[in-house]
Structures are given as structure tokens and as C-alpha cells.
């Protein structure tokens, strides 16, 4: 039976499905069909390809399962949004005898600002960097604002969100603004806010200076306490 099938295979025309040339030579591969009891004939190469496909599928499934089993997911964490111009601060109590009504309160000693609404509730608080003795304690009012400004005394110094409310000893304006730049470089780090590093004005983070610039208007009260 086997010899008869082999002869039939050899008798096939050149280029038929039962004959294939070796890719690198003249060797010929003869595909011998296998007979089954039900008369179904399946080529050996087909069975081999089928087996290889099954093994590859099983291998891929095993690898995927292995990767899934070794992949860990970190528990969700709360991340506070920060930028180079904002800083987290400890909430401080509003100083006593700091006026009433809608106002901004600045403590020279604490180098800190409180923003108070008309109901006398603190809606924002943040550190600043000012100068000792300036301005003097008292009640002031915002008289002008500039989105972009500069220092007439310090060459190359610029800043944004200027909200002026007082006049200093040398006749210059004092107000809230972001940390100034000198020739494009910050004159101090955000982490240094809360220390005496200003030259008269109240330096703050960009976010806080922008808030004051939007919240305050000409005539808004600013109370300065020791």
C-alpha cells in the first residue's frame, strides 16, 4: 500500500502539489498522504503545520499569562498639583486688630498675607517676601495695577501682576507682584517666600500674585500689621 502511494506521488507532474523543490538545491520533497479509516487523506506537511500552529498559540497564551501574572499595579496616590510658581503653605490665623470688611491683610513680622471677603472670612492665605519696615503699619487702598511692570531702580528687573497700594520711604511704589526676574532669571526661589528678600514690594508666587491682581480693584483695602 505504501509503495503504491509512493509511486503515485512520483508520477505527479512537475510543479504539482505533491512535489516541491528544495529552496537551495535540486532535492525534491515528496509529500506522502496518510490514509484514515474513514477515507480522509491528510498530507503530512499539513499535520505538521497544524501542530506547529497549535504549539505557537499555546506558547503565546502561556507567555501572556506569565506577563499578566508578573505585572503589578501600584495603588492610586493623591498627587498635589504644583508648578514652579506655587508653594504649599500652612494655614495661619488672621492677625487680631486687622480691620473689617473686604480686604487684604499683610503681616510684616510673619511675611504672610490673608485675603478676606466681605463676610470677614479668609478665602486665601499665602507667604510673601517683603522688606523690614516697609510699608509702615496702617490702612491703605489699592490705587493702580499693571499686568507688566519693571523696576526703575534695578536695571533688568521685570515682574507681572503688580497691584500697588502704598508709597515707600524712597518714593517708590509698593504693591503685590510675582517673584521678579532679573535679565530673565528669578531673583529668588518660591521656597524662599516667607523671608525678608524683597526691596519694598511684596513678592509672591505667580498664582497668588495673579489672584490678587484679579481680586483687588482700585479702592480695595489693604491693612498692614506689624
C-alpha positions in Angstrom: 0.0 0.0 0.0 2.8 2.3 0.9 4.8 1.6 -2.3 1.7 2.1 -4.4 1.1 5.6 -2.8 4.8 6.4 -3.2 4.7 5.6 -7.0 1.6 7.7 -7.4 3.4 10.6 -5.8 6.4 10.2 -8.0 4.2 10.1 -11.1 2.8 13.5 -10.3 3.5 16.2 -12.9 6.4 18.7 -12.2 5.2 21.5 -10.1 2.2 19.6 -8.7 1.1 19.9 -5.0 2.8 16.6 -4.2 6.2 17.7 -5.4 8.4 20.7 -4.2 11.9 21.6 -5.0 14.3 22.4 -2.1 14.9 26.2 -2.0 18.7 25.8 -2.1 19.2 22.8 -4.4 17.7 20.2 -6.6 16.4 17.9 -3.8 12.8 17.1 -4.0 10.4 16.6 -1.1 7.7 14.0 -1.6 4.6 14.6 0.4 3.1 11.2 1.4 -0.6 11.3 2.2 -1.9 9.4 5.2 -5.0 7.3 4.9 -7.5 7.1 7.6 -10.3 4.6 8.2 -12.9 7.0 7.0 -11.2 7.6 3.7 -9.9 11.1 4.6 -6.4 11.7 3.4 -4.4 14.5 5.0 -0.9 15.4 3.9 1.9 15.0 6.5 3.1 18.6 6.0 -0.4 19.9 6.7 -0.5 18.0 10.0 2.9 19.3 10.9 1.9 22.9 10.2 -1.3 22.4 12.2 0.7 21.0 15.2 3.2 23.9 15.0 0.4 26.4 14.9 -1.2 24.9 18.0 2.1 24.9 19.8 2.8 28.5 18.9 -0.7 29.5 20.1 -0.2 27.7 23.4 3.2 29.3 23.8 1.8 32.8 23.2 -1.1 32.2 25.6 1.4 31.0 28.3 3.6 34.0 27.8 0.7 36.4 28.0 -0.5 34.7 31.2 3.0 34.9 32.6 3.3 38.6 31.8 -0.1 39.2 33.3 0.8 37.4 36.5 4.1 39.3 36.9 2.6 42.8 36.2 1.8 44.8 39.3 -0.4 47.8 39.6 0.6 50.5 42.1 -2.3 51.7 44.4 -3.6 55.1 43.4 -1.9 58.0 45.1 -3.0 61.6 45.6 -0.6 64.0 43.9 -0.9 67.7 44.6 -0.6 69.8 41.5 2.4 72.1 41.8 4.3 74.4 39.5 7.5 76.4 39.7 5.5 79.4 40.9 3.3 77.9 43.6 4.1 76.7 47.1 2.1 74.8 49.7 1.8 76.7 53.0 0.5 76.2 56.5 -2.8 78.0 57.1 -2.3 80.7 59.7 -4.9 82.5 61.7 -5.9 86.0 60.8 -4.0 88.5 63.0 -6.1 90.4 65.6 -7.0 94.0 65.0 -6.5 93.7 61.3 -9.6 95.7 60.3 -13.0 94.6 59.0 -14.8 94.1 55.7 -13.3 93.0 52.3 -9.6 93.5 52.5 -6.1 92.1 52.2 -4.1 91.8 55.4 -0.3 91.9 55.4 1.8 90.9 58.4 5.3 92.3 58.2 6.6 90.1 61.0 5.1 86.9 59.6 5.7 87.8 56.0 2.3 86.5 55.2 -0.9 87.7 53.5 -4.6 86.9 54.2 -7.4 87.7 51.7 -10.7 88.4 53.5 -14.1 88.7 51.9 -17.0 91.0 52.9 -18.2 88.4 55.4 -14.9 88.5 57.2 -14.0 85.0 56.0 -10.4 84.2 54.9 -10.6 82.9 51.3 -6.9 82.7 50.6 -3.6 82.9 52.5 0.0 82.8 51.2 3.6 83.7 52.1 5.4 86.7 50.6 8.8 88.2 50.7 8.9 91.9 51.6 11.3 94.3 53.3 11.5 95.1 57.0 9.8 98.4 57.9 8.1 98.8 54.6 5.4 99.9 54.3 4.6 101.1 57.8 1.6 99.5 59.6 -1.7 101.1 58.7 -4.6 101.0 56.3 -4.1 101.6 52.6 -6.1 101.3 49.4 -5.1 99.9 46.0 -4.6 102.8 43.6 -3.3 101.2 40.4 -2.5 97.9 38.7 -0.2 96.8 35.8 -0.1 93.4 34.1 3.6 94.0 33.3 6.0 96.3 35.1 9.6 96.9 35.9 11.9 98.4 38.5 13.1 102.0 37.8 15.9 101.5 40.3 17.2 98.0 39.4 18.3 97.5 35.8 16.9 94.4 34.1 14.3 93.7 36.7 10.8 92.9 35.5 7.7 91.4 37.0 4.0 90.8 36.4 0.6 91.3 38.2 1.5 94.4 40.0 -1.1 95.7 42.4 0.0 99.0 44.1 -1.3 100.2 47.4 1.4 102.2 49.2 4.5 104.5 48.7 7.8 103.6 50.2 10.4 105.7 52.0 12.3 106.4 48.8 9.1 107.5 46.9 8.7 104.2 45.0 5.5 102.2 44.7 4.8 99.3 47.0 2.5 96.5 45.9 1.9 92.8 45.3 3.6 91.1 42.4 5.2 87.8 41.4 8.8 87.0 42.0 10.7 89.4 39.8 13.1 88.4 37.0 16.5 90.0 36.6 17.6 89.6 33.0 15.2 86.7 32.7 16.2 84.8 35.9 14.1 84.6 39.1 15.6 86.8 41.9 14.6 84.1 44.5 13.1 80.7 44.7 9.4 80.0 45.5 10.6 78.0 48.5 12.2 81.2 49.9 8.9 83.0 50.2 8.2 84.0 53.8 11.6 85.5 54.4 12.7 89.1 54.0 14.1 89.2 50.5 12.2 92.0 48.8 13.2 95.5 48.2 9.9 97.1 49.2 7.2 95.3 47.4 5.5 92.0 48.4 6.8 89.2 46.2 4.7 86.1 45.9 4.2 83.1 43.7 2.8 83.8 40.2 -0.5 82.1 41.1 -1.0 84.2 44.3 0.0 87.5 42.5 -2.4 86.7 39.7 -5.2 86.0 42.2 -4.6 89.4 44.0 -4.5 91.1 40.6 -7.9 89.7 39.7 -9.5 90.0 43.1 -8.4 93.5 44.0 -9.6 96.7 42.4 -8.8 100.4 42.8 -10.1 101.2 46.3 -9.7 97.7 47.7 -8.5 97.9 51.3 -5.1 96.7 52.4 -4.3 96.5 56.1 -0.6 96.3 57.2 0.1 95.0 60.7 3.4 94.6 62.5 
